[in-house]
Amino acid sequence: MTTPDFSFENKLHKKGFKLIAGMDEVGRGSFAGPVVAAAVAFNKQISNLAFRRLNVSKYANITLRDKQIAEGIKINDSKQLTAKQRELADVWIRKNAIAFGIGQASVTQINKFGIKKATEIAFRKAITSCGVKIDFLLMDAFYVPYLRGLRHKNQLAIIKGDTKSISIAAASIIAKVYRDRLMTKLSKQPKYKKYKWDENKGYGTKSHQDAIQKYGVTSMHRKQFVKNCVSSQVQ
C-alpha cells in the first residue's frame, strides 16, 4: 500500500518554490452538512521521522494506549486512519505546520451552485485562511480555478494525492476532524438528533436514508443528493 512522503514537495523546493501547500476536501458525497476543505504547508526541513514523534507530555490524562498511538503517529489519507489516529495527527499538524487553513461551503451554497462550485468555494476559503502567500499548491485529483496568485501552472493535481503527498494527507486529516466535530455538534440539536449524524457524519448510510424517509429532509440536507431518496419538502 502506498504511503505519502515529501517527494513532490522536495522536487518543488528544488525548483525554487518556498511555501508549498497540500489541499484536500471532505464531505463531498455527504447527504447533509457542509463540504469542508483544508490546506497545510510544512517547513521543508521537516523529515518523515518527525511524524513519529508527537509531544504528548502536556496531555496529563492521556492513556497509555493513546501514548503508544501518538508515538507512532501516522499521516495518511484520512480514510485510512482510525478516529483516534486522526485526532492525534490533527494536534501534531496544527502544532508543526508553517501554515494551515480551513474553509467550508454551506448547504445553501451546495444547493444553489452544485457540489463542484461549492467545493471550489471551500478551497478558496481554506487558502485565504492560511494567512500567508502560498507559492505552489498540491491538490488531490483536480485543479481549482480562480485562486489568486495560484494559477494552473502553480498547481499540481495528483491522482490519489492523499496517499502520495504528506501535505495533502495532512490537509485531508484536519478537514476530516473539523467536519466530524461539526456534524457531531449538529447531531446534538433536537431537530437533527434522529438522523444520527454523530455516527454517519451526514453520509447516506441505510439508517440515515431510513430516517429521511420517515422524518423528511431538513435545511441541512442537500436537495440534489436526497431527491431520489425522498419526496418530502425541506422543513
ZAFI-625086 format. One record per atom (N, C-alpha, C): x, y, z; residue in one letter. Coordinates in steps of 0.05 Angstrom, whole numbers, padded with zeros to 5 digits, always signed. Layout:
# residues N
XYZA/...
This chain:
# residues 235
+00017-00024+00000M/+00000+00000+00000M/+00018+00025+00000M/+00011+00044-00017T/+00026+00069-00019T/+00023+00086+00006T/+00045+00097+00016T/+00043+00115+00038T/+00055+00142+00030T/+00043+00164+00039P/+00052+00191+00030P/+00080+00198+00040P/+00094+00214+00025D/+00120+00225+00033D/+00123+00253+00023D/+00148+00264+00024F/+00153+00291+00015F/+00165+00293-00013F/+00162+00272-00029S/+00174+00271-00056S/+00166+00295-00073S/+00140+00300-00075F/+00130+00322-00091F/+00139+00348-00080F/+00137+00352-00054E/+00145+00377-00041E/+00175+00382-00046E/+00192+00361-00042N/+00221+00365-00045N/+00229+00373-00073N/+00216+00361-00093K/+00221+00368-00121K/+00215+00398-00126K/+00193+00407-00115L/+00185+00435-00119L/+00203+00454-00104L/+00212+00446-00080H/+00231+00462-00065H/+00257+00466-00082H/+00266+00445-00095K/+00290+00446-00111K/+00286+00465-00135K/+00261+00469-00143K/+00256+00487-00166K/+00253+00516-00157K/+00255+00520-00130G/+00255+00547-00120G/+00229+00556-00107G/+00209+00539-00106F/+00184+00546-00092F/+00189+00543-00062F/+00181+00563-00047K/+00187+00564-00018K/+00164+00552-00001K/+00140+00562-00006L/+00118+00553+00011L/+00098+00537-00006L/+00099+00511-00001I/+00083+00492-00016I/+00061+00480+00002I/+00037+00483-00006A/+00014+00473+00010A/+00001+00449-00004A/-00009+00431+00012G/-00026+00410+00002G/-00055+00416+00009G/-00074+00409-00008M/-00102+00415-00002M/-00120+00392-00009M/-00140+00388+00008D/-00159+00367+00003D/-00186+00374+00015D/-00207+00359+00008E/-00234+00365+00019E/-00246+00339+00030E/-00266+00343+00047V/-00282+00321+00058V/-00312+00329+00057V/-00329+00309+00055G/-00357+00314+00055G/-00369+00318+00028G/-00354+00313+00007R/-00364+00318-00020R/-00388+00301-00026R/-00388+00276-00017G/-00410+00258-00024G/-00431+00255-00002G/-00430+00272+00018S/-00448+00270+00041S/-00477+00279+00033S/-00497+00268+00047F/-00525+00276+00043F/-00531+00302+00058F/-00516+00307+00079A/-00522+00330+00096A/-00496+00344+00105A/-00499+00369+00112G/-00476+00384+00123G/-00459+00397+00101G/-00441+00414+00110P/-00424+00429+00091P/-00402+00411+00079P/-00390+00421+00058V/-00365+00409+00048V/-00342+00426+00060V/-00322+00412+00070V/-00300+00426+00084V/-00274+00420+00069V/-00258+00441+00066A/-00231+00438+00053A/-00210+00448+00073A/-00186+00438+00069A/-00164+00447+00086A/-00139+00449+00069A/-00121+00467+00077A/-00095+00470+00064A/-00074+00469+00086A/-00051+00455+00080V/-00030+00453+00100V/-00003+00456+00086V/+00015+00472+00098A/+00042+00476+00088A/+00062+00470+00110A/+00082+00454+00104F/+00103+00447+00124F/+00129+00460+00116F/+00147+00464+00136N/+00174+00472+00131N/+00189+00450+00116N/+00205+00457+00097K/+00219+00437+00081K/+00239+00421+00097K/+00246+00430+00121Q/+00265+00415+00138Q/+00253+00392+00153Q/+00226+00392+00155I/+00213+00370+00169I/+00218+00344+00155I/+00227+00324+00170S/+00232+00297+00159S/+00210+00278+00166S/+00209+00256+00152N/+00188+00236+00158N/+00191+00226+00186N/+00215+00226+00197L/+00219+00216+00225L/+00203+00233+00244L/+00200+00258+00238A/+00185+00276+00256A/+00157+00268+00261A/+00145+00254+00241F/+00117+00246+00243F/+00114+00222+00263F/+00136+00212+00273R/+00134+00191+00292R/+00140+00201+00320R/+00141+00228+00323R/+00148+00239+00349R/+00127+00261+00355R/+00108+00255+00371L/+00088+00274+00380L/+00091+00279+00409L/+00094+00305+00417N/+00097+00311+00445N/+00070+00309+00459N/+00067+00289+00475V/+00042+00285+00489V/+00044+00291+00519V/+00066+00303+00528S/+00070+00308+00556S/+00050+00327+00568S/+00039+00345+00552K/+00020+00364+00563K/-00008+00353+00567K/-00012+00329+00556Y/-00038+00316+00560Y/-00037+00298+00584Y/-00043+00309+00607A/-00040+00294+00632A/-00057+00270+00634A/-00081+00271+00622N/-00100+00249+00624N/-00099+00229+00601N/-00079+00232+00584I/-00077+00214+00561I/-00071+00185+00571I/-00083+00166+00559T/-00080+00138+00567T/-00054+00127+00556T/-00045+00104+00567L/-00021+00091+00557L/-00025+00084+00527L/-00048+00074+00521R/-00054+00066+00493R/-00052+00090+00475R/-00063+00113+00484D/-00061+00137+00467D/-00032+00146+00464D/-00016+00143+00484K/+00013+00150+00482K/+00026+00132+00461K/+00019+00107+00461Q/+00031+00088+00442Q/+00023+00095+00414Q/-00002+00104+00410I/-00012+00112+00384I/+00003+00138+00376I/+00006+00156+00395A/+00019+00182+00389A/+00048+00178+00381A/+00061+00160+00394E/+00089+00155+00388E/+00093+00144+00360E/+00072+00131+00350G/+00073+00121+00323G/+00054+00135+00305G/+00051+00161+00308I/+00031+00177+00294I/+00034+00173+00263I/+00011+00173+00250K/+00011+00168+00222K/-00002+00192+00207K/+00011+00199+00185I/-00001+00219+00167I/-00007+00205+00141I/-00032+00201+00135N/-00040+00187+00111N/-00068+00196+00103N/-00078+00186+00082D/-00106+00191+00074D/-00123+00187+00099D/-00139+00207+00105S/-00155+00206+00130S/-00173+00181+00131S/-00181+00171+00108K/-00198+00147+00108K/-00183+00122+00116K/-00157+00123+00116Q/-00141+00100+00123Q/-00134+00100+00153Q/-00142+00120+00167L/-00136+00123+00196L/-00161+00119+00213L/-00156+00111+00238T/-00178+00110+00257T/-00185+00138+00267T/-00208+00141+00279A/-00215+00167+00290A/-00195+00177+00310A/-00185+00159+00327K/-00164+00167+00347K/-00139+00175+00334K/-00130+00161+00313Q/-00106+00168+00299Q/-00109+00196+00286Q/-00132+00201+00275R/-00137+00227+00262R/-00136+00250+00283R/-00148+00245+00306E/-00148+00266+00327E/-00120+00272+00336E/-00104+00252+00340L/-00076+00257+00349L/-00059+00270+00327L/-00063+00261+00302A/-00049+00273+00279A/-00057+00302+00276A/-00083+00308+00280D/-00093+00335+00278D/-00078+00354+00297D/-00073+00345+00321V/-00058+00361+00341V/-00030+00366+00331V/-00017+00345+00321W/+00011+00348+00312W/+00013+00367+00288W/-00006+00364+00269I/-00005+00380+00245I/-00009+00410+00251I/-00028+00416+00268R/-00033+00444+00275R/-00009+00456+00290R/+00005+00439+00305K/+00028+00449+00320K/+00052+00453+00303K/+00056+00437+00282N/+00081+00436+00267N/+00080+00448+00239N/+00056+00453+00229A/+00054+00465+00202A/+00063+00494+00203A/+00075+00503+00182I/+00081+00532+00179I/+00055+00548+00177I/+00036+00536+00162A/+00010+00549+00159A/-00011+00528+00152A/-00035+00533+00161F/-00057+00516+00154F/-00083+00533+00153F/-00102+00524+00138G/-00127+00539+00136G/-00150+00520+00131G/-00173+00527+00140I/-00197+00511+00136I/-00219+00529+00124I/-00233+00518+00105G/-00255+00533+00093G/-00279+00514+00088G/-00302+00525+00088Q/-00326+00508+00083Q/-00346+00522+00065Q/-00361+00506+00051A/-00384+00517+00036A/-00409+00505+00048A/-00428+00522+00052S/-00453+00515+00066S/-00471+00498+00049S/-00491+00485+00062V/-00511+00470+00047V/-00526+00488+00028V/-00531+00513+00036T/-00545+00532+00019T/-00529+00537-00007T/-00502+00539-00004Q/-00485+00543-00027Q/-00484+00518-00044Q/-00484+00495-00032I/-00484+00469-00047I/-00510+00467-00063I/-00532+00473-00050N/-00558+00471-00064N/-00561+00492-00086N/-00548+00515-00083K/-00550+00536-00102K/-00532+00533-00126K/-00507+00526-00120F/-00486+00525-00141F/-00478+00497-00150F/-00486+00477-00135G/-00477+00450-00141G/-00452+00443-00125G/-00446+00418-00122I/-00424+00410-00105I/-00397+00418-00116I/-00393+00417-00142K/-00367+00424-00154K/-00360+00453-00148K/-00377+00472-00154K/-00371+00500-00149K/-00370+00506-00119K/-00387+00492-00103A/-00386+00496-00074A/-00359+00487-00063A/-00349+00464-00073T/-00323+00454-00064T/-00301+00474-00070T/-00303+00486-00094E/-00283+00506-00101E/-00284+00530-00083E/-00308+00538-00074I/-00311+00559-00055I/-00297+00552-00029I/-00300+00527-00020A/-00287+00518+00005A/-00257+00519+00002A/-00247+00510-00021F/-00218+00511-00026F/-00207+00539-00025F/-00221+00558-00037R/-00211+00586-00037R/-00211+00597-00009R/-00231+00590+00007K/-00232+00600+00035K/-00209+00587+00051K/-00203+00562+00046A/-00181+00549+00060A/-00154+00562+00055A/-00149+00569+00029I/-00124+00582+00022I/-00123+00610+00035I/-00145+00625+00034T/-00145+00651+00047T/-00140+00650+00076T/-00152+00630+00090S/-00149+00628+00119S/-00121+00619+00128S/-00105+00611+00109C/-00077+00604+00116C/-00062+00629+00126C/-00070+00652+00115G/-00058+00678+00125G/-00031+00683+00114G/-00021+00667+00095V/+00005+00671+00083V/+00003+00667+00053V/+00023+00675+00039K/+00023+00672+00010K/+00034+00644+00003K/+00018+00627-00009I/+00026+00601-00018I/+00038+00603-00046I/+00062+00592-00050D/+00075+00593-00076D/+00066+00571-00095D/+00060+00548-00084F/+00052+00526-00101F/+00032+00508-00086F/+00013+00497-00101L/-00008+00482-00088L/-00009+00453-00099L/-00008+00434-00081L/-00012+00406-00089L/-00041+00398-00083L/-00055+00387-00103M/-00083+00381-00100M/-00088+00352-00103M/-00110+00342-00091D/-00118+00315-00094D/-00137+00313-00118D/-00126+00305-00141A/-00142+00297-00164A/-00149+00319-00184A/-00155+00344-00175F/-00163+00363-00195F/-00154+00392-00187F/-00154+00409-00207Y/-00145+00437-00204Y/-00168+00454-00194Y/-00161+00477-00183V/-00181+00496-00174V/-00178+00523-00188V/-00198+00532-00202P/-00196+00557-00217P/-00199+00581-00199P/-00189+00604-00209Y/-00193+00630-00196Y/-00181+00631-00167Y/-00158+00619-00164L/-00143+00622-00139L/-00123+00644-00142L/-00126+00666-00127R/-00108+00689-00131R/-00079+00681-00126R/-00062+00686-00146G/-00034+00680-00143G/-00027+00651-00148G/-00047+00634-00152L/-00042+00606-00156L/-00056+00596-00182L/-00045+00604-00204R/-00056+00596-00229R/-00050+00567-00235R/-00060+00558-00257H/-00057+00530-00264H/-00028+00520-00263H/-00010+00537-00272K/+00019+00530-00272K/+00031+00528-00244K/+00017+00538-00224N/+00026+00537-00197N/+00010+00517-00180N/-00003+00499-00194Q/-00018+00477-00182Q/-00011+00451-00194Q/-00012+00430-00178L/-00007+00403-00189L/-00029+00385-00178L/-00045+00374-00196A/-00066+00355-00188A/-00055+00327-00189A/-00056+00313-00166I/-00045+00286-00164I/-00067+00266-00158I/-00070+00246-00176I/-00090+00226-00171I/-00083+00211-00146I/-00103+00208-00128K/-00099+00196-00102K/-00076+00210-00086K/-00076+00236-00089G/-00055+00252-00076G/-00053+00249-00046G/-00075+00242-00033D/-00074+00240-00004D/-00060+00214+00005D/-00053+00197-00014T/-00037+00173-00008T/-00008+00176-00017T/-00002+00200-00029K/+00025+00204-00041K/+00040+00228-00029K/+00025+00248-00022S/+00037+00273-00012S/+00029+00277+00018S/+00049+00281+00035I/+00043+00285+00063I/+00027+00311+00067I/+00033+00331+00052S/+00018+00356+00055S/-00011+00353+00048S/-00017+00338+00027I/-00045+00333+00020I/-00058+00315+00041I/-00044+00295+00050A/-00055+00277+00070A/-00061+00292+00096A/-00043+00310+00104A/-00047+00326+00128A/-00072+00343+00125A/-00076+00354+00101A/-00100+00371+00096A/-00125+00354+00098A/-00124+00329+00088S/-00147+00312+00090S/-00154+00306+00119S/-00134+00304+00136I/-00138+00297+00164I/-00151+00320+00179I/-00140+00344+00176I/-00152+00366+00192I/-00179+00374+00182I/-00184+00370+00156A/-00211+00375+00145A/-00231+00355+00156A/-00222+00330+00157K/-00240+00308+00167K/-00246+00312+00196K/-00226+00318+00212V/-00230+00322+00241V/-00249+00345+00246V/-00244+00367+00231Y/-00261+00391+00234Y/-00290+00385+00227Y/-00294+00372+00204R/-00322+00366+00196R/-00335+00346+00214R/-00321+00325+00222D/-00333+00305+00240D/-00343+00318+00266D/-00327+00337+00277R/-00334+00350+00301R/-00359+00368+00296R/-00360+00381+00274L/-00383+00398+00267L/-00408+00381+00264L/-00407+00358+00251M/-00431+00342+00247M/-00440+00329+00274M/-00420+00323+00291T/-00427+00312+00317T/-00441+00333+00334T/-00432+00358+00332K/-00444+00380+00347K/-00473+00385+00337K/-00476+00384+00310L/-00503+00388+00299L/-00522+00366+00307L/-00512+00342+00310S/-00529+00319+00316S/-00541+00321+00344S/-00530+00338+00361K/-00540+00341+00388K/-00564+00359+00389K/-00569+00374+00368Q/-00593+00391+00367Q/-00618+00373+00364Q/-00639+00377+00380P/-00663+00360+00379P/-00674+00355+00351P/-00674+00376+00334K/-00686+00372+00308K/-00670+00355+00289K/-00644+00350+00296Y/-00627+00334+00279Y/-00619+00307+00292Y/-00625+00304+00317K/-00616+00281+00332K/-00624+00254+00319K/-00648+00253+00308K/-00658+00228+00296K/-00643+00219+00272K/-00627+00236+00260Y/-00612+00229+00236Y/-00584+00217+00242Y/-00577+00218+00268K/-00552+00205+00278K/-00527+00213+00263K/-00524+00240+00259W/-00501+00250+00245W/-00475+00246+00261W/-00478+00241+00287D/-00454+00235+00303D/-00442+00208+00295D/-00458+00191+00283E/-00449+00165+00274E/-00442+00165+00244E/-00460+00176+00228N/-00456+00174+00199N/-00444+00199+00186N/-00441+00220+00203K/-00429+00245+00194K/-00443+00257+00169K/-00468+00250+00166G/-00484+00262+00144G/-00484+00245+00119G/-00468+00224+00118Y/-00467+00207+00094Y/-00492+00190+00091Y/-00497+00180+00067G/-00522+00166+00061G/-00522+00137+00069G/-00517+00132+00094T/-00520+00104+00104T/-00549+00095+00103T/-00553+00070+00105K/-00581+00060+00105K/-00598+00072+00127K/-00586+00073+00151S/-00601+00085+00174S/-00608+00114+00169S/-00589+00128+00157H/-00594+00157+00150H/-00616+00159+00130H/-00615+00142+00109Q/-00636+00143+00089Q/-00663+00135+00100Q/-00663+00116+00118D/-00688+00108+00131D/-00700+00131+00147D/-00682+00146+00161A/-00691+00169+00177A/-00703+00190+00159A/-00690+00194+00135I/-00700+00214+00116I/-00728+00206+00106I/-00731+00180+00100Q/-00756+00170+00091Q/-00778+00174+00112Q/-00771+00171+00137K/-00790+00172+00159K/-00796+00201+00167K/-00775+00218+00169Y/-00779+00244+00180Y/-00777+00267+00160Y/-00768+00261+00135G/-00765+00281+00115G/-00737+00294+00117G/-00733+00314+00100V/-00707+00327+00099V/-00708+00353+00114V/-00684+00363+00122T/-00682+00387+00137T/-00667+00408+00120T/-00664+00432+00131S/-00649+00453+00118S/-00619+00446+00116S/-00610+00426+00130M/-00582+00418+00130M/-00577+00395+00110M/-00598+00386+00096H/-00595+00366+00076H/-00591+00378+00048H/-00577+00364+00031R/-00571+00373+00004R/-00593+00362-00014R/-00607+00380-00026K/-00631+00373-00042K/-00625+00353-00064K/-00604+00359-00080Q/-00598+00342-00102Q/-00587+00314-00094Q/-00577+00312-00070F/-00566+00287-00060F/-00588+00268-00050F/-00610+00280-00041V/-00631+00263-00029V/-00657+00262-00045V/-00657+00276-00068K/-00682+00277-00084K/-00692+00250-00093K/-00673+00232-00097N/-00681+00205-00106N/-00687+00187-00082N/-00681+00197-00058C/-00686+00181-00034C/-00713+00188-00022C/-00721+00213-00022V/-00746+00221-00011V/-00760+00242-00028V/-00785+00245-00024S/-00800+00265-00039S/-00810+00288-00021S/-00801+00287+00005S/-00810+00307+00024S/-00799+00334+00017S/-00813+00355+00026Q/-00804+00382+00023Q/-00785+00389+00046Q/-00767+00409+00041V/-00749+00418+00062V/-00766+00430+00084V/-00759+00423+00109Q/-00774+00433+00132Q/-00768+00463+00136Q/
